[in-house]
Amino acid sequence: MRPCRFPAHPCPGNRAYPPVIMKEPDYSTYIKTFARLFDAYDAVLPYLEAGEDFKSFVERKRQWLERLKTPEFPVAFLGAFSAGKSTIINAILGEDILPQATKSFTAIPTLISRGKSNRGVVHYLDEAAREELKNLYLEEISKELRRPVGEYAKLERGELLRRLEKDIEQRKTQMGAFGKQKFFEELKTLIQGWKKLKGAVKEISLAELPHYVTEEYEDILLVDRVEIFLTEANLPESVVLVDLPGLGVVNPRHRKLTKSYVENDAKAFVIAMKVFHLLEGEEIELLAEIHGQRKRVLQRAFWVINQWDLLTAQQKKEEQAHFEQKIEHYGFHIAKDRVFHVSALNYLLLRLIADGRLEKSGKTGEHVDTLQKALGKIPARGEAETYLQSLEEARDFAQFRAALFDYLAHTAKVEFLHEARSEYLEMASRLRDKLEPLYQLYRHKNDESMRNAFIAGELSRRQDEVLRRLRETVREHIRVLRTDLLPELVFWRDEDQARLAAQIEKAFDTLDRKLLKNELLKGLDLNSVVSRLPHKIEENLHIQQVFRAQLQALLDDQVVRQHLARLLDAITAVDMVPEEMLAALRDRLSGRDLVNRLKGMCDVFLFHYGDVIDELGRSILNRLGGEEVPNPQDVLEALRRNADAALEVAKSLNLVGANDTVKQMLALGVDKLAAIYQALAGAKKDAALSRQRDDIDYALDHYKRGLLDYARGQREQINKYARRGIKNYFEELEEDLLHFFDAHKSHIAKVIMRQLSADIDVELQAELDKQRIIKEAYHEVYQVVSVRAV
């Protein structure tokens, strides 16, 4: 085996390696350790039973690689209206970047960092962010209306506005006012511009910045954030200054965003205040709320009291005391070295003068008179650097700036790396737990024992797998047939009935009727011919065979060729089934047994066929009449109907005189009347033969209709019993096949063994590689968890 790729500390079955001691871990160290851990995970993943939750967990940890490669240290600035946040940020930058005014200017988050070019990028809300903002408005409005927010959330946007307008008007009527009208107006603006600039990204020049970050911008509600990139920003490369929107505006997303930065996202945050208004505004209330839940939050805070230069010495004492009272009121515990009394404007003016950039500073240059009040003059460029050191409020600002960056470079970095280490250890621990069973399985095995165990285990595994696949194939096929196909199966369909009818029609229509009539009339009494016609037709046409043949053809087409052939194909597709088994299966699934079973069903369907033939003969005879010896009454009635002809016959037989009448003839005895009747019938013999031929045609048509009716009447029974018979056959077949597979396990094993012998080296090497990778990965994570490397 190859040596472990990951040197490890003492662990079961592994030799001892000296621990890796890292005195001052840096980003590159963490990147390497994370990368090694992910290499181990990626290598072993094919062998892990890792569900989607665990995979998602690892992918979230993988994001730390990017965070370590390009670390960011956001500094969030929060404070009440006109506290001077923008001026403080400009002073930190030493440039006039953010606009300053006497109104709330920053209406959206503005992020400032170093970049390859001086530019701004406006990001607009995407679909998800708009939906979130809509729901935040609804929460506020529904509270005021005292309605469940769910009533509104499910409405389509157009319907939502109509419903809210109606409910708000009703509320105004009842209460006289509606306190969240501004929320509704902004929600309406959001919905009406829903498709506008969705997810758009727009690049702007720095000169255009004031237009996009103030409440005067018509689409300000649709802006997510603005990023500002500066090529020569006086910032460490990983620091991002975040000017948060003030909470004095309506937009509820701003409070959520500010809370997120203070609680989690910002590595440090600056509380900006101005004199006479210390610790005022919604921002401070939010900070107190967060502090009440998470005391450690304030460890990342810097407190900046701006415009300190405007106070007299006495006012400074009073404001300091007032600040300490407020701190005590809120229960804040802060370090004194984190409180700074500054004049951000004077510091910025002196910085611009010292760098020779005051004339190009725009709005800031217009406030140079404040510096003149503090110094008594506007210093020359050479003097500005001195005043930066000597002017108390400017010096304190420089100290604040240095302390902030020092905190980010050291304390925040350590905390960031500590968090990365915790994430790393958590992943290593969970990965170790996943690997433990596999490692214990392989830790004591050598190559030879592995070879033997692998062959035996692989043979058993593959045999079980083949048998499992065969069983599942049969069971699934029979299940689908039984539950999905058979309940809907119409075995004897309209087209099958029409096909049989066409065959019967054709059999009768192509019959040589003259030959049949001649055969039937030979030597038989004319009146009994038609009663024997059905049996004569059956002898010549073999209707039973036609019926049986069609049923068998239907079975072969609908069941044997479709389902049995499909089942055989599915079984054949399973690897490792020997040819002798396949030959036996081809015979078993040929359909022979099913066809024989159907032949039995055909006999059941045709059981009463003879009775039907007899009944057809009787019905034909009854319809046509034709007894051999008529009774006396019938003779008398026949003679009355043919009185004149009968009288002439009687005279010719000398049974009455030449002048006798019909009345005298009918008065003769029975025997004489019968003689007259017989003589009269002989006279009509030729006419009777002709009529008999017509009766045969009638009988043929009647028989044909009878057979068609009989076949039509069998349809329901055929479908019922055929469906049941097919179901029973396949259930018996399922049991037979499962027994067949079990009985031929040894045959399957022989095929598997031949293949194993052919590719054992490749298979075994793959198994050895698997074990090596598992052991290496386990050693790597064991080292991390046990020794806490990094």
VOVEXPA-829351 format. One record per residue (C-alpha): x, y, z; residue number from 1; residue in three letters. Coordinates in steps of 0.2 Angstrom, whole numbers. Each point is the difference from the previous one (the first is absolute). Layout:
N
X_Y_Z_k_r
X_Y_Z_NUM_Ala $
...
***
This chain:
790
X_Y_Z_k_r
0_0_0_1_Met $
5_18_-3_2_Arg $
5_10_15_3_Pro $
-13_11_8_4_Cys $
-2_17_-9_5_Arg $
-6_8_16_6_Phe $
13_-2_14_7_Pro $
-10_-3_16_8_Ala $
2_1_19_9_His $
-2_-16_10_10_Pro $
-16_-9_-4_11_Cys $
-6_-18_0_12_Pro $
11_-10_-12_13_Gly $
11_14_-5_14_Asn $
18_4_5_15_Arg $
4_16_9_16_Ala $
5_16_-9_17_Tyr $
6_16_9_18_Pro $
-13_12_3_19_Pro $
-1_16_-12_20_Val $
2_15_11_21_Ile $
-6_16_-7_22_Met $
4_16_10_23_Lys $
-8_14_-10_24_Glu $
-12_-7_-12_25_Pro $
-4_11_-15_26_Asp $
-12_-1_-15_27_Tyr $
11_-11_-10_28_Ser $
2_-12_14_29_Thr $
-19_-2_2_30_Tyr $
-2_-1_-19_31_Ile $
12_-14_-1_32_Lys $
-8_-9_15_33_Thr $
-18_2_-7_34_Phe $
6_-5_-18_35_Ala $
8_-16_8_36_Arg $
-16_-4_9_37_Leu $
-11_2_-16_38_Phe $
13_-10_-10_39_Asp $
-3_-14_13_40_Ala $
-19_2_-1_41_Tyr $
0_0_-19_42_Asp $
11_-15_-2_43_Ala $
-11_-10_12_44_Val $
-17_6_-5_45_Leu $
-3_-14_-12_46_Pro $
1_-13_14_47_Tyr $
-10_10_13_48_Leu $
-18_-2_4_49_Glu $
-2_19_0_50_Ala $
-18_6_-1_51_Gly $
-5_17_-8_52_Glu $
0_8_17_53_Asp $
18_-4_3_54_Phe $
5_5_-18_55_Lys $
-8_17_3_56_Ser $
9_2_16_57_Phe $
17_-3_-8_58_Val $
-4_12_-14_59_Glu $
-4_13_12_60_Arg $
16_-3_9_61_Lys $
9_1_-17_62_Arg $
-5_18_-2_63_Gln $
13_4_14_64_Trp $
13_-3_-13_65_Leu $
-6_14_-10_66_Glu $
-2_11_15_67_Arg $
18_-4_6_68_Leu $
7_4_-18_69_Lys $
-9_16_-1_70_Thr $
-4_5_19_71_Pro $
-11_15_3_72_Glu $
-2_10_16_73_Phe $
-15_11_-2_74_Pro $
-1_15_12_75_Val $
-18_5_2_76_Ala $
-4_18_4_77_Phe $
-17_4_10_78_Leu $
-7_15_8_79_Gly $
-15_12_0_80_Ala $
-4_13_-13_81_Phe $
14_13_-3_82_Ser $
12_-9_12_83_Ala $
13_2_-13_84_Gly $
3_-18_-6_85_Lys $
4_6_-18_86_Ser $
12_13_6_87_Thr $
9_-13_12_88_Ile $
1_-12_-15_89_Ile $
7_13_-11_90_Asn $
13_5_13_91_Ala $
5_-18_2_92_Ile $
3_-1_-19_93_Leu $
8_17_0_94_Gly $
-11_4_-15_95_Glu $
-17_9_-4_96_Asp $
-9_-16_-6_97_Ile $
-17_0_9_98_Leu $
-12_15_-2_99_Pro $
-3_10_15_100_Gln $
-16_10_4_101_Ala $
-12_5_13_102_Thr $
-12_-13_-5_103_Lys $
0_-19_1_104_Ser $
11_-3_-15_105_Phe $
5_-19_1_106_Thr $
-16_-9_-4_107_Ala $
8_-17_-5_108_Ile $
15_-10_6_109_Pro $
16_7_-8_110_Thr $
15_-11_1_111_Leu $
17_8_-3_112_Ile $
16_-10_-3_113_Ser $
16_0_-11_114_Arg $
-2_-4_-18_115_Gly $
9_0_-17_116_Lys $
-9_16_-6_117_Ser $
-10_14_8_118_Asn $
-18_-4_-3_119_Arg $
-17_-4_8_120_Gly $
-11_-15_-3_121_Val $
-19_1_3_122_Val $
-8_-17_4_123_His $
-19_-1_-1_124_Tyr $
-11_-12_9_125_Leu $
-3_-17_-8_126_Asp $
-16_-9_1_127_Glu $
3_-8_17_128_Ala $
6_16_8_129_Ala $
-16_9_-7_130_Arg $
-11_-14_7_131_Glu $
9_1_17_132_Glu $
-3_19_0_133_Leu $
-18_-2_-5_134_Lys $
-3_-12_15_135_Asn $
9_12_12_136_Leu $
-12_14_-5_137_Tyr $
-14_-12_2_138_Leu $
5_-5_18_139_Glu $
0_19_5_140_Glu $
-17_4_-9_141_Ile $
-9_-16_6_142_Ser $
5_4_18_143_Lys $
-8_17_-1_144_Glu $
-15_-7_-9_145_Leu $
-1_-14_13_146_Arg $
-1_-13_-13_147_Arg $
10_-17_-2_148_Pro $
14_4_-13_149_Val $
-4_-17_-8_150_Gly $
-17_8_-7_151_Glu $
10_12_-10_152_Tyr $
16_-11_-4_153_Ala $
-10_-12_-11_154_Lys $
-8_13_-11_155_Leu $
7_5_-18_156_Glu $
8_16_1_157_Arg $
-13_10_-9_158_Gly $
-14_-7_10_159_Glu $
11_3_16_160_Leu $
0_19_-3_161_Leu $
-19_0_-3_162_Arg $
-3_-10_16_163_Arg $
12_11_10_164_Leu $
-8_16_-6_165_Glu $
-17_-6_4_166_Lys $
5_-6_18_167_Asp $
10_16_3_168_Ile $
-15_11_-5_169_Glu $
-11_-10_12_170_Gln $
13_2_14_171_Arg $
1_19_-3_172_Lys $
-19_0_1_173_Thr $
0_-9_17_174_Gln $
15_7_8_175_Met $
1_17_-9_176_Gly $
18_-3_-5_177_Ala $
12_-13_-7_178_Phe $
18_1_8_179_Gly $
9_-10_-14_180_Lys $
-6_9_-15_181_Gln $
18_4_-5_182_Lys $
4_-19_0_183_Phe $
-15_-3_-11_184_Phe $
6_14_-12_185_Glu $
17_-8_-2_186_Glu $
-7_-17_-2_187_Leu $
-11_7_-14_188_Lys $
16_7_-8_189_Thr $
9_-16_2_190_Leu $
-14_-10_-8_191_Ile $
-3_12_-14_192_Gln $
18_0_-5_193_Gly $
2_-19_3_194_Trp $
8_-4_-17_195_Lys $
10_15_-1_196_Lys $
19_-2_1_197_Leu $
-2_-17_8_198_Lys $
17_-7_5_199_Gly $
8_13_-11_200_Ala $
18_5_3_201_Val $
5_18_-6_202_Lys $
17_7_0_203_Glu $
2_19_4_204_Ile $
13_13_2_205_Ser $
4_7_18_206_Leu $
-7_17_-5_207_Ala $
-17_-9_-3_208_Glu $
0_-7_17_209_Leu $
-11_13_9_210_Pro $
-14_-3_-13_211_His $
-1_-19_5_212_Tyr $
2_0_19_213_Val $
-13_13_5_214_Thr $
-19_-1_3_215_Glu $
-2_12_-14_216_Glu $
4_-14_-13_217_Tyr $
-16_-6_-7_218_Glu $
5_-18_0_219_Asp $
8_0_17_220_Ile $
-12_-13_6_221_Leu $
6_-12_-13_222_Leu $
19_2_4_223_Val $
8_-14_10_224_Asp $
17_8_4_225_Arg $
13_10_-8_226_Val $
18_-5_-1_227_Glu $
14_13_-1_228_Ile $
18_-5_-6_229_Phe $
15_11_2_230_Leu $
17_-3_-7_231_Thr $
10_10_13_232_Glu $
-12_-1_15_233_Ala $
10_2_16_234_Asn $
-7_-17_6_235_Leu $
7_-17_3_236_Pro $
-4_-11_-14_237_Glu $
-12_-11_9_238_Ser $
-10_13_9_239_Val $
-17_6_-6_240_Val $
-9_15_7_241_Leu $
-19_-2_0_242_Val $
-10_16_2_243_Asp $
-17_-7_6_244_Leu $
-16_8_-4_245_Pro $
-8_10_14_246_Gly $
-14_-8_9_247_Leu $
-10_16_0_248_Gly $
-7_-5_-17_249_Val $
-15_-11_-3_250_Val $
8_-15_-9_251_Asn $
-1_-15_12_252_Pro $
15_-8_-9_253_Arg $
12_12_7_254_His $
-3_-5_18_255_Arg $
2_-18_-5_256_Lys $
16_4_-9_257_Leu $
7_10_14_258_Thr $
-4_-13_13_259_Lys $
9_-13_-11_260_Ser $
16_10_-2_261_Tyr $
1_4_19_262_Val $
-4_-18_5_263_Glu $
10_-10_-13_264_Asn $
7_8_-15_265_Asp $
11_15_6_266_Ala $
17_-4_7_267_Lys $
-1_17_8_268_Ala $
-13_14_1_269_Phe $
0_18_4_270_Val $
-13_9_9_271_Ile $
0_18_-6_272_Ala $
-7_14_11_273_Met $
0_18_1_274_Lys $
0_12_15_275_Val $
-16_4_9_276_Phe $
-8_-16_-8_277_His $
10_-14_7_278_Leu $
-6_-17_-1_279_Leu $
-17_5_-8_280_Glu $
-10_-7_-14_281_Gly $
-7_-17_-5_282_Glu $
18_-7_-4_283_Glu $
4_1_19_284_Ile $
-16_-8_5_285_Glu $
4_-14_-13_286_Leu $
17_-1_8_287_Leu $
-7_-2_17_288_Ala $
-12_-13_-6_289_Glu $
15_-10_-7_290_Ile $
11_3_15_291_His $
-14_-7_12_292_Gly $
1_-17_-10_293_Gln $
18_0_-4_294_Arg $
12_9_12_295_Lys $
16_-4_-10_296_Arg $
-7_11_-14_297_Val $
7_16_7_298_Leu $
18_-7_0_299_Gln $
0_4_-19_300_Arg $
-6_18_3_301_Ala $
9_17_-2_302_Phe $
-9_15_7_303_Trp $
3_16_-9_304_Val $
-7_17_7_305_Ile $
1_12_-15_306_Asn $
1_19_0_307_Gln $
9_0_17_308_Trp $
9_16_-6_309_Asp $
-17_10_1_310_Leu $
0_-2_19_311_Leu $
7_11_14_312_Thr $
10_-8_13_313_Ala $
-15_0_12_314_Gln $
-11_-7_-13_315_Gln $
12_-14_-4_316_Lys $
0_-5_19_317_Lys $
-19_0_0_318_Glu $
-1_-10_-17_319_Glu $
12_-13_7_320_Gln $
-10_-2_16_321_Ala $
-16_-1_-11_322_His $
8_-13_-11_323_Phe $
5_-10_16_324_Glu $
-18_1_6_325_Gln $
-7_-6_-16_326_Lys $
12_-15_0_327_Ile $
-5_-5_17_328_Glu $
-18_2_-5_329_His $
1_-12_-14_330_Tyr $
11_-12_10_331_Gly $
14_1_-12_332_Phe $
18_-5_6_333_His $
13_8_-11_334_Ile $
18_3_1_335_Ala $
6_18_2_336_Lys $
13_-1_-14_337_Asp $
-14_-4_-12_338_Arg $
-8_17_3_339_Val $
6_14_-11_340_Phe $
-4_19_0_341_His $
3_6_-18_342_Val $
-3_13_-13_343_Ser $
-1_-11_-16_344_Ala $
-2_16_-11_345_Leu $
15_9_7_346_Asn $
11_-16_-1_347_Tyr $
-6_-2_-18_348_Leu $
3_18_-5_349_Leu $
18_-1_8_350_Leu $
3_-16_-10_351_Arg $
-6_7_-16_352_Leu $
11_16_3_353_Ile $
15_-11_4_354_Ala $
-2_-10_-16_355_Asp $
-3_15_-10_356_Gly $
-18_-5_-5_357_Arg $
-11_12_8_358_Leu $
-4_9_-16_359_Glu $
-6_-16_-8_360_Lys $
-10_-6_15_361_Ser $
-17_7_-5_362_Gly $
-13_3_14_363_Lys $
13_-3_14_364_Thr $
10_15_-5_365_Gly $
-15_11_2_366_Glu $
1_-3_19_367_His $
18_6_2_368_Val $
-6_14_12_369_Asp $
-3_-13_14_370_Thr $
18_-4_-1_371_Leu $
4_19_1_372_Gln $
-11_2_16_373_Lys $
10_-14_8_374_Ala $
17_6_-5_375_Leu $
-2_18_-2_376_Gly $
6_-2_-18_377_Lys $
0_-11_-15_378_Ile $
17_-9_1_379_Pro $
12_-1_-15_380_Ala $
3_-17_-7_381_Arg $
17_-2_10_382_Gly $
-9_4_16_383_Glu $
-15_-12_-2_384_Ala $
10_-15_5_385_Glu $
6_8_16_386_Thr $
-18_5_5_387_Tyr $
-5_-18_-4_388_Leu $
11_-5_15_389_Gln $
-4_15_11_390_Ser $
-19_4_-2_391_Leu $
-8_-11_13_392_Glu $
-16_-5_-10_393_Glu $
11_-4_-15_394_Ala $
13_-9_10_395_Arg $
-14_-10_8_396_Asp $
-7_-5_-17_397_Phe $
16_-6_-6_398_Ala $
1_-11_16_399_Gln $
-17_-6_-4_400_Phe $
5_-5_-17_401_Arg $
16_-8_5_402_Ala $
-9_-10_14_403_Ala $
-14_-6_-12_404_Leu $
13_-6_-13_405_Phe $
11_-8_13_406_Asp $
-15_-9_7_407_Tyr $
-5_-6_-17_408_Leu $
18_-5_-4_409_Ala $
3_-10_16_410_His $
-15_-3_11_411_Thr $
-13_-2_-14_412_Ala $
12_-11_-10_413_Lys $
3_-11_15_414_Val $
-19_-2_3_415_Glu $
-2_-3_-19_416_Phe $
13_-13_0_417_Leu $
-7_-8_16_418_His $
-17_-1_-8_419_Glu $
8_-8_-15_420_Ala $
9_-12_12_421_Arg $
-17_-5_8_422_Ser $
-8_-3_-17_423_Glu $
15_-10_-5_424_Tyr $
0_-11_16_425_Leu $
-19_-2_-1_426_Glu $
2_-7_-18_427_Met $
14_-11_5_428_Ala $
-9_-7_15_429_Ser $
-16_-5_-10_430_Arg $
11_-7_-14_431_Leu $
9_-10_12_432_Arg $
-16_-7_7_433_Asp $
-5_-5_-18_434_Lys $
17_-8_-3_435_Leu $
1_-10_16_436_Glu $
-10_-15_-5_437_Pro $
10_-2_-16_438_Leu $
16_3_8_439_Tyr $
-3_-14_14_440_Gln $
-5_-12_-14_441_Leu $
17_2_-9_442_Tyr $
12_5_13_443_Arg $
7_-18_3_444_His $
0_-7_-17_445_Lys $
16_-4_-11_446_Asn $
1_-3_-18_447_Asp $
-1_-19_0_448_Glu $
-15_-1_12_449_Ser $
-7_14_-10_450_Met $
1_-10_-16_451_Arg $
-8_-15_8_452_Asn $
-13_10_9_453_Ala $
-4_10_-15_454_Phe $
-2_-15_-12_455_Ile $
-12_-8_13_456_Ala $
-9_16_4_457_Gly $
-1_6_-18_458_Glu $
-7_-17_-6_459_Leu $
-13_0_14_460_Ser $
-4_18_-3_461_Arg $
-2_-2_-19_462_Arg $
-10_-16_2_463_Gln $
-12_8_12_464_Asp $
-1_15_-12_465_Glu $
-4_-10_-15_466_Val $
-13_-10_9_467_Leu $
-7_16_7_468_Arg $
-1_8_-17_469_Arg $
-8_-16_-7_470_Leu $
-13_-1_14_471_Arg $
-4_19_-1_472_Glu $
-2_-1_-19_473_Thr $
-12_-14_1_474_Val $
-10_7_15_475_Arg $
-1_17_-8_476_Glu $
-5_-7_-17_477_His $
-14_-10_8_478_Ile $
-5_14_11_479_Arg $
-2_12_-14_480_Val $
-10_-13_-10_481_Leu $
-11_-4_15_482_Arg $
-3_18_6_483_Thr $
1_11_-15_484_Asp $
-4_-11_-16_485_Leu $
-12_-14_5_486_Leu $
-13_11_8_487_Pro $
-2_9_-16_488_Glu $
3_-14_-12_489_Leu $
-14_-3_-12_490_Val $
5_-17_-8_491_Phe $
-14_-2_-12_492_Trp $
-2_17_-7_493_Arg $
-13_8_-13_494_Asp $
13_-3_-14_495_Glu $
2_-18_5_496_Asp $
-19_-3_0_497_Gln $
-1_8_-17_498_Ala $
14_-11_-6_499_Arg $
-9_-16_5_500_Leu $
-16_7_-7_501_Ala $
9_3_-17_502_Ala $
7_-18_0_503_Gln $
-17_-7_3_504_Ile $
-8_11_-13_505_Glu $
14_-5_-12_506_Lys $
-3_-19_4_507_Ala $
-18_2_-4_508_Phe $
1_11_-15_509_Asp $
13_-10_-9_510_Thr $
-9_-17_3_511_Leu $
-6_-9_-15_512_Asp $
-18_0_3_513_Arg $
-6_-10_-15_514_Lys $
12_-14_4_515_Leu $
-6_0_18_516_Leu $
-19_1_-5_517_Lys $
3_-15_-12_518_Asn $
8_-10_14_519_Glu $
-13_4_13_520_Leu $
-15_-4_-12_521_Leu $
7_-17_-5_522_Lys $
-11_-14_7_523_Gly $
-7_10_14_524_Leu $
-18_5_4_525_Asp $
-2_18_-5_526_Leu $
-7_6_17_527_Asn $
15_-7_10_528_Ser $
14_8_-10_529_Val $
1_17_8_530_Val $
1_-8_18_531_Ser $
16_-8_-4_532_Arg $
8_15_-9_533_Leu $
10_7_15_534_Pro $
9_-16_3_535_His $
4_-2_-19_536_Lys $
7_18_0_537_Ile $
11_-4_15_538_Glu $
7_-15_-8_539_Glu $
5_10_-15_540_Asn $
5_17_8_541_Leu $
8_-5_17_542_His $
-6_16_8_543_Ile $
7_-6_17_544_Gln $
17_-1_-7_545_Gln $
-2_18_-7_546_Val $
-5_6_17_547_Phe $
14_-9_10_548_Arg $
13_6_-13_549_Ala $
-4_18_2_550_Gln $
0_-1_19_551_Leu $
18_-8_0_552_Gln $
6_13_-13_553_Ala $
-7_13_11_554_Leu $
9_-7_16_555_Leu $
17_-2_-10_556_Asp $
-1_18_-6_557_Asp $
-6_9_16_558_Gln $
9_-11_13_559_Val $
13_-11_-6_560_Val $
9_12_-12_561_Arg $
-2_15_11_562_Gln $
1_-5_18_563_His $
9_-17_0_564_Leu $
13_6_-13_565_Ala $
3_17_9_566_Arg $
3_-10_17_567_Leu $
12_-11_-9_568_Leu $
9_15_-7_569_Asp $
1_8_17_570_Ala $
7_-16_8_571_Ile $
13_-2_-15_572_Thr $
6_17_3_573_Ala $
6_-4_18_574_Val $
18_-4_-1_575_Asp $
8_-17_6_576_Met $
-15_-11_-5_577_Val $
8_-16_-8_578_Pro $
-6_-5_-17_579_Glu $
-7_-17_6_580_Glu $
-12_10_12_581_Met $
-5_12_-14_582_Leu $
-4_-15_-11_583_Ala $
-11_-7_13_584_Ala $
-8_17_3_585_Leu $
-4_2_-19_586_Arg $
-9_-17_0_587_Asp $
-9_5_16_588_Arg $
-5_17_-7_589_Leu $
-5_-6_-17_590_Ser $
-18_1_4_591_Gly $
-4_-18_-2_592_Arg $
-7_-3_17_593_Asp $
-11_16_-2_594_Leu $
-6_-6_-17_595_Val $
-5_-17_7_596_Asn $
-9_8_14_597_Arg $
-10_11_-12_598_Leu $
-4_-16_-10_599_Lys $
-8_-6_16_600_Gly $
-9_17_1_601_Met $
-6_-2_-18_602_Cys $
-8_-17_4_603_Asp $
-9_9_15_604_Val $
-6_13_-12_605_Phe $
-6_-13_-13_606_Leu $
-7_-12_13_607_Phe $
-18_4_-5_608_His $
3_2_-18_609_Tyr $
-8_-17_-5_610_Gly $
-16_6_9_611_Asp $
0_16_-10_612_Val $
1_-10_-16_613_Ile $
-15_-11_5_614_Asp $
-10_15_6_615_Glu $
4_8_-17_616_Leu $
-7_-15_-9_617_Gly $
-16_-1_11_618_Arg $
-3_19_-3_619_Ser $
2_-2_-19_620_Ile $
-12_-15_0_621_Leu $
-13_8_10_622_Asn $
1_15_-11_623_Arg $
-2_-10_-16_624_Leu $
-12_-14_6_625_Gly $
0_-17_-9_626_Gly $
-7_-15_9_627_Glu $
-1_-17_-11_628_Glu $
-18_-5_5_629_Val $
-12_14_2_630_Pro $
-14_-3_12_631_Asn $
-18_-1_-7_632_Pro $
-5_17_5_633_Gln $
15_7_-9_634_Asp $
-5_-10_-15_635_Val $
-18_6_0_636_Leu $
6_18_2_637_Glu $
12_-2_-15_638_Ala $
-14_-7_-11_639_Leu $
-12_14_4_640_Arg $
14_12_-4_641_Arg $
2_-9_-17_642_Asn $
-18_-5_-2_643_Ala $
-1_1_-19_644_Asp $
16_-9_-3_645_Ala $
-4_-13_13_646_Ala $
-17_-4_-8_647_Leu $
8_-3_-17_648_Glu $
12_-12_8_649_Val $
-14_-9_9_650_Ala $
-9_-2_-17_651_Lys $
15_-7_-8_652_Ser $
2_-12_14_653_Leu $
-18_-5_-3_654_Asn $
-3_4_19_655_Leu $
-15_11_-5_656_Val $
-12_1_-15_657_Gly $
2_12_-14_658_Ala $
-14_11_6_659_Asn $
5_-1_19_660_Asp $
4_17_9_661_Thr $
14_5_12_662_Val $
-12_-3_14_663_Lys $
-3_-18_-5_664_Gln $
19_-2_-1_665_Met $
4_7_17_666_Leu $
-13_-12_7_667_Ala $
11_-15_-5_668_Leu $
9_-10_13_669_Gly $
18_3_7_670_Val $
9_-12_-11_671_Asp $
-8_6_-16_672_Lys $
4_18_5_673_Leu $
18_-5_3_674_Ala $
1_-8_-17_675_Ala $
-6_16_-8_676_Ile $
12_11_11_677_Tyr $
15_-12_-6_678_Gln $
-5_1_-18_679_Ala $
-2_19_1_680_Leu $
18_1_8_681_Ala $
8_-10_-14_682_Gly $
-7_12_-12_683_Ala $
9_14_9_684_Lys $
17_-9_2_685_Lys $
9_11_-13_686_Asp $
-6_16_9_687_Ala $
5_-8_17_688_Ala $
18_-4_-6_689_Leu $
2_18_-5_690_Ser $
-7_7_17_691_Arg $
12_-12_9_692_Gln $
15_8_-8_693_Arg $
-6_17_6_694_Asp $
-2_-8_18_695_Asp $
19_-5_-1_696_Ile $
5_18_-4_697_Asp $
-10_6_15_698_Tyr $
8_-13_11_699_Ala $
17_4_-5_700_Leu $
-3_19_3_701_Asp $
-8_-5_17_702_His $
15_-11_5_703_Tyr $
12_14_-5_704_Lys $
-9_12_11_705_Arg $
-1_-12_14_706_Gly $
19_-3_0_707_Leu $
3_18_0_708_Leu $
-11_3_15_709_Asp $
8_-14_9_710_Tyr $
17_7_-3_711_Ala $
-5_17_5_712_Arg $
-8_-7_16_713_Gly $
16_-8_5_714_Gln $
10_16_0_715_Arg $
-3_5_19_716_Glu $
4_-18_6_717_Gln $
16_-1_-11_718_Ile $
7_17_7_719_Asn $
-5_-5_18_720_Lys $
8_-18_0_721_Tyr $
15_5_-12_722_Ala $
5_14_12_723_Arg $
-1_-11_15_724_Arg $
9_-14_-9_725_Gly $
14_11_-5_726_Ile $
2_7_18_727_Lys $
1_-17_7_728_Asn $
12_-6_-13_729_Tyr $
12_15_3_730_Phe $
-1_-2_19_731_Glu $
4_-18_-1_732_Glu $
14_4_-12_733_Leu $
7_13_12_734_Glu $
2_-13_14_735_Glu $
7_-13_-13_736_Asp $
13_12_-6_737_Leu $
6_5_18_738_Leu $
2_-18_4_739_His $
9_-3_-16_740_Phe $
13_14_4_741_Phe $
3_-6_17_742_Asp $
3_-18_-7_743_Ala $
13_7_-12_744_His $
10_11_11_745_Lys $
15_-12_-2_746_Ser $
-1_3_-19_747_His $
0_19_2_748_Ile $
15_-2_12_749_Ala $
10_-9_-13_750_Lys $
-2_14_-13_751_Val $
4_13_13_752_Ile $
16_-9_5_753_Met $
6_-1_-18_754_Arg $
-2_19_-2_755_Gln $
8_3_17_756_Leu $
15_-11_-5_757_Ser $
1_10_-17_758_Ala $
1_17_8_759_Asp $
5_-3_18_760_Ile $
15_11_-1_761_Asp $
-10_15_-5_762_Val $
-14_-4_12_763_Glu $
12_-3_14_764_Leu $
11_16_-3_765_Gln $
-16_10_0_766_Ala $
-4_-7_17_767_Glu $
17_3_6_768_Leu $
0_18_-6_769_Asp $
-17_2_9_770_Lys $
7_-6_16_771_Gln $
16_11_-2_772_Arg $
-11_15_-3_773_Ile $
-11_-4_15_774_Ile $
15_-2_12_775_Lys $
8_16_-6_776_Glu $
-15_10_1_777_Ala $
-3_-7_18_778_Tyr $
17_4_5_779_His $
-2_17_-6_780_Glu $
-16_4_9_781_Val $
6_-10_16_782_Tyr $
15_12_0_783_Gln $
-11_15_0_784_Val $
-12_-5_13_785_Val $
12_-8_12_786_Ser $
14_12_-1_787_Val $
-10_15_-5_788_Arg $
13_5_-14_789_Ala $
0_17_-7_790_Val $
***
